[in-house]
Amino acid sequence: MHQDDPVPPAPRGGPPPPYDAPVEPVADRRGAGARTAAFGWIDAAREQRRRAGLVRTLRPRPVESPLLDLASNDYLGLARHPEVTRGAAQAAHRWGAGATGSRLVSGSTELHARLEAELADFCGFEAALVLSSGYAANLAAVTALGGPGGLIVSDAGNHASLIDGCRLARARTVVVPHADPDAVRKTLDGHDGPALAVTDAVFSVDGDAAPLRSLADGCRAHGAALLVDDAHGLGVLGDGGRGTLHAAGLAGDADVVATATLSKSLGSQGGVVLGPARVIEHLVNTARTFIFDTGLAPAAAGGARTALRLLRREPERASRAREVADELHQRLTEAGLTVARPDAAVVSVRAPSPEQAVRWAADCREAGLLVGCFRPPSVPDGISRLRLTARADLTARQTREAVRTILRTAPGA
Ligand SMILES: Cc1ncc(COP(=O)(O)O)c(C=O)c1O
């Protein structure tokens, strides 16, 4: 099992889960009480979460927030860029609010085809397929390429959507230690049949990049394919934001497939699989999250196309996001905090304990700064962190202000 699941796995056979909460007597579960008894086990689960300090709540964001945002994934500051929102609105006016059907029925428009051609061209791949989310893109790629008799080798730090893809795939999955190409090689040794190594390009917890070149070499030596989720690399790494695979010289290779989300750097919504045309054609025919899902909404496709055009015109946005990340890292490290060196725009700051991490993030919010907070079991190594995202549109003053707030609210400051 991957180690970064946010909740313990559900027991096989469905509820009730193994919570030691009192069970209602059978008599109370008949008649009037029967309807409420059906979900009674949920109360015990909630209580268990509360006791472990793991309750999550939704906080609807107002249109104008007074908070300085270092928590969103809007790396290039494009989600509310007037050109991008106009592109989304025009696409909706022209093509409709929804795609009207699955891609193989009525949900493929010329807009989808153009977006796919532009994404493939920008990232340097032969072909592309867009889906309704990055999550769906990962499920599609892993399940369609990891079939019966195959082997999937998956990094222990992979994103939940890759993990779920492995769970749904019919191949055997072996989870290897984080960023360990030798472990991947050893696992591939002696396997006969189709094999696929699966990794994030930039990991969400520590912002570190995967050793893509050695992974690709190891896969090649064994005739295995490499699937890389570039959710955090597209728009930030590579020439003008063309992504981590482009930067590694692997984009367009016959044995490499990439996935990405359109919801981070491109400020929109949706996901994409990029790869050789024969792989994309295979996905169109077999990937269930592509076939049985309504096509990407035209507004999302239009927004992503406009963001891509903007990025081509303003490639400095990619390097600016990296500069902001480096500056955050440098200033916080100099002040004595433990900060992982960022390979892209995710900056991860170590916290002494889960409770202090939660308190620290809450104090930052109180002081006007929005930051992310990672704690067990969402972190593979049990270490809690504040998670900051650098954005290309942060000014030097905002960056300094964010650093001051983090230092002022740090545990023990
Ligand atoms: C590494 C990674 N892969 C995939 C996804 C899923 O993308 P989406 O939000 O478009 O479903 C995310 C986003 O949360 C991510 O961080």
The ligand as a MOL file (V3000), in Angstrom:
LIG
                    3D

  0  0  0     0  0            999 V3000
M  V30 BEGIN CTAB
M  V30 COUNTS 16 16 0 0 0
M  V30 BEGIN ATOM
M  V30 1 C 0.3720 15.4670 -8.6000 0
M  V30 2 C -1.0790 15.6240 -8.9270 0
M  V30 3 N -1.6360 14.8030 -9.8310 0
M  V30 4 C -2.9370 14.9020 -10.1610 0
M  V30 5 C -3.7470 15.8470 -9.5890 0
M  V30 6 C -5.2080 15.8740 -9.9370 0
M  V30 7 O -5.5070 16.9120 -10.8220 0
M  V30 8 P -6.9820 17.5220 -10.8620 0
M  V30 9 O -7.0970 18.4090 -9.6730 0
M  V30 10 O -7.0570 18.2390 -12.1500 0
M  V30 11 O -7.9340 16.3950 -10.7810 0
M  V30 12 C -3.1960 16.7450 -8.6810 0
M  V30 13 C -4.0270 17.8360 -8.1270 0
M  V30 14 O -4.5110 17.9480 -7.1300 0
M  V30 15 C -1.8340 16.6190 -8.3170 0
M  V30 16 O -1.2870 17.4210 -7.3950 0
M  V30 END ATOM
M  V30 BEGIN BOND
M  V30 1 1 1 2
M  V30 2 1 2 3
M  V30 3 2 2 15
M  V30 4 2 3 4
M  V30 5 1 4 5
M  V30 6 1 5 6
M  V30 7 2 5 12
M  V30 8 1 6 7
M  V30 9 1 7 8
M  V30 10 2 8 9
M  V30 11 1 8 10
M  V30 12 1 8 11
M  V30 13 1 12 13
M  V30 14 1 12 15
M  V30 15 2 13 14
M  V30 16 1 15 16
M  V30 END BOND
M  V30 END CTAB
M  END
